[in-house]
Amino acid sequence: MQVPLLELRTQYATISNEVRRAIDEVCDAQLFVLPAEVEAAEKSVAVCSVCAYGSGLSVGTDALLVALRPYAQPAVTTGGLSVS
């Protein structure tokens, strides 16, 4: 018996028209870097998080780096070069 890890077909079927419409709007506008949709999503994240700003990142690894960066060891400066 196979148990699917993720079965998204049923969920996608309920939102496929909305997803396709959004994809078409982005493709028609040809704005792939920081379109209005990204700004709207970032504002929505800020509101949901009760923060002044929200930020969209390209991948989860970037999100981890941003979250953990304040806890990194301070950079060591040697002869004008910063090494962290």
N, C-alpha and C positions, 0 to 999 in steps of 0.2 A: 504494500500500500504506500503510495507516494503522498507525502504531506508537503504542500507548497510552503516555501519560506515566506513568500509574500504573494498574496492573491489580490491584485489591484484592479482586475478587469471590471468587477462589479462597481467599485467606487468610481473608476474612470468613466464608466458608461453614464453615470449620473452627471458628470461635469464636462464631458468631452466637448460639447458645443462651446462652452465658455472658454475652455483651454484653447481650442482651435481658433476662436475669435481673437483671443489675446495674442496668440502667435502670429496670426495674420496681420494684426495691427502693428506689431513690432517690425515684421518683415516689410510691410508696405511703407512704413516711415523710414526704414533703413537707418535707424538710430540704435546701435547695438551697445554703445558705451555710455552709461549713465543717462538712459532715457527717463522721461517723466515717471514711468512706472517704478523705477528704482527709487527715485526721490519719494514717491508716495508710500512705497513699502517701508523705507527707512523712517518716515514720519509715523507710520502706523506702529512700527516696532517701538519707537520712542514713547508713544502714547501708552501702549500696552505695558511697557516696562516702567512707566512713571519716571521717565528720564527726559532731559532736554533734547538729546540727540539719539538717533539710532544709526547703525552702520551696516551696510551690506558688504559681505566679503565673498570672494569667488569660490572658495572651498572650505570645508571644515577644518583643514589643517591651518589655514590662515586665522580662523576664529580661535583655535587653541593658542596659536602664537600671540595673538593680541591679548587674550585673557591671561596668559602666563608671563608675558613680558615684564610687568611690574615686579615680579618675583625673581627675575634673573639677577645674577651677580653683576655688580657695577662694572662698567668697562674699565680696562686697564690701559692707560695712555702711555705709549712708549715712543718717544721721538716723533711726535706728530701723528702717529698711527693709533687708531682706537681699536682695541682688540676686546671682543666680548665673548 
